[in-house]
Amino acid sequence: MNDTPEPPLPEPANLKFLRLLVTTLTATMIVGLLIIITLIVIRYRDRSAPLPDAITLPDGATATAFTQGADWYAVVTADNRILIFDRSTGALRKSIALD
């Protein structure tokens, strides 16, 4: 019996190259993910339009949804209407009945 340890086999060159590629890809993905998250935070931080303080709906209308644009905001009511209001004046621009 021989108790002397065998010398370790040298690592093949293609395995070293593969390990380098995997490490580089991992680092690139981490950096890319951080950049994407940073850009999303910068883009959406303070760009939203302010919400109106109060919205006066017609009598009997109950709001079920709200959306807004640059110079307007819209309210969807329970009776299947879309009410579009002017952002600066708060006046009703248009009422659209849904079928």
Phi, psi and omega in degrees: 000139182250117182268002181281131180290146178281144178293144181296145179287142178292146180286133180298149183297322181291333176288322176297317180297318179297318178298319178296317179296317180295318179296317179295317179297318179298313179297319180296318179294321179295314179296317179298318178297318178296321179295317180297315179298318179298316180295321178296316180295317180295318184292321187256008185297298184235034184260354183283146178286146180293146177283148177293149179294318180211149177237125179265112180267155175299159182303135177082357181273136177240126182285136176241339179207158182218140172214164183215154175239194183294316183235018180211165169217153184231147178235129174265131184257166181293336180267027174060050172234150172248121180254119181256124183248150174283133183291321185284322183258336184081005181281149178288119178276314187205148175237125182243122178273133178261144180273000000 
